[in-house]
Structure formats: C-alpha cells, structure tokens
Amino acid sequence: MTMTLTDCKPGTYVRCSRFRGVAMYVKRLDVEQVIIEPDWDEMPEGVDADTWWPDENDVEERPTGMLVCVMVGDDSEHIVDPDDCTPIDDDDYCGSCGQLGCGWGH
C-alpha cells in the first residue's frame, strides 16, 4: 500500500523504493518558497520590477507534494515522493542500523 500526503504524518516509518533495504521516517512535508509578485499599480512612484526587492512578507511557503524523509541511523534529509513509500511497523526494521529485516534490532 503506497502512501498519500494525508498518510504522511511526521514520525511515520516507511519503506521507500528509492532506498531499498533501509527504513526511513517522515520528518515533514516538503515546501518551496515562492515570491509573491506585488500589485505594480499599488506600488509607490519610482518602484518598479527593476528596483523592487522582496522581503519576508513577499515570500510564501507552498507544499511541493513531496516528503522530507531521513534514514534510520542517519541525519541526511532526502526528498521522496509519497507514492514511492509504504508504511512499516516498528518490528519491520532495526532501530539501530535502520536495515529492514535486521536480526540484531529485535
């Protein structure tokens, strides 16, 4: 069973087809920062596309539809498609090394 974005709660452990043999956990949904263009008609005189510079109020975070996942036993973040992920139980992986089916972790 693959996941949908509604299944992807932070802390959910998954198996991902891109990283075979290693368990991962969902850290958060991936977002991108998008600059919101101003209404140029409302801008003060002398401010145009060549002189305007966005500040933090002109930036919006939008979900990309992807997940930020981390391999168990690692701290590197990976951008993963939720369609490539399958939820797993705690018994399916080693809590130390993250390997799926490792006998040491159980």
N, C-alpha and C positions, 0 to 999 in steps of 0.2 A: 504494500500500500504506500504510494507516494504521498507527500505532504502538500497541503495548500498553505497559503500565507496565514490563514486563520488557525492552523495547527501549530504554527511556529512560535511557540512561546519561549522566551529566554529560559535557558536551563534544560530544554528538551534535548535528550541524547538521540543522535541519528547515525545512520549508516549512509554514506554518500558514494554514489557510483564513481565519482572522480577520484576519491581517496579510498580505494579498496583495502579492506583488512584493518582499518583503524576507525575507532569510534570518534565522533565529534559531538560537540554540544553547540546549540544555537546561542549565540551571545546577544544578538539584536537583529532587527531588520536593517537592511542597508538603505541609506538615504543619500541623496545628492543635493548639493546646494545650488540653487537656481537664482540668478539675479532677476529681480522684478523690474522691468522697464518702467520708468516714470511716465506720467501723462505729460508729454512735452508741452502741451498747451497751457498747463498749470505751472510750469517752471518759471522762476524769476528771469527777468531780462538778462541776457548775457550768458545764460546757462543753456548749453545745447549738448548734443551727443559727444562733441569733442572736448568739452570742459567738465561734464558731469562725471563724478566718480561715486560708485555705490558705497554705502556704509552698511552696518549690520541690520538696519531697518529695511534695506532694499534686498535682503537675501532671505530666501525661504527654503526650508528643507522639505524635500519630497521623496516618498518611498520609491525605490527602483524596482521593487518586486523580487529582489534577491535577499539572501540572508548573509549575515556575517557569522561564520562558524569558526570554532577553534578545535583542533585535535586534542583529545585527552592526553595529558602528559606534555603538552606544548603550550606556547603562548602566542603563536603566529595566527593572525586573522586571515581567513580565506573567504572570498565572496563566492557563494554557492547558490545555484538555482534550487528552489524548494521542490521542484519536480524530480530532481535527482536524489532526494533524500527520503529515507524510510525511518520512521521512529523505531527505537530499540529499547529494550528493558535493561535495567541495571545488571542483570545476570548475563547479558549478551557480550560484555566486554570486560577487560581487565582494568580496574580502577587505577592501577599504577602505570602501565605502559600504554593503555588505550587499545591494545590489539583485540580484535574480535575473535572470540573463541580461545583466548589465552587461558591455560590451566592454572597459572600462578595466582591470578586475581580472585579465585573462588575457593 
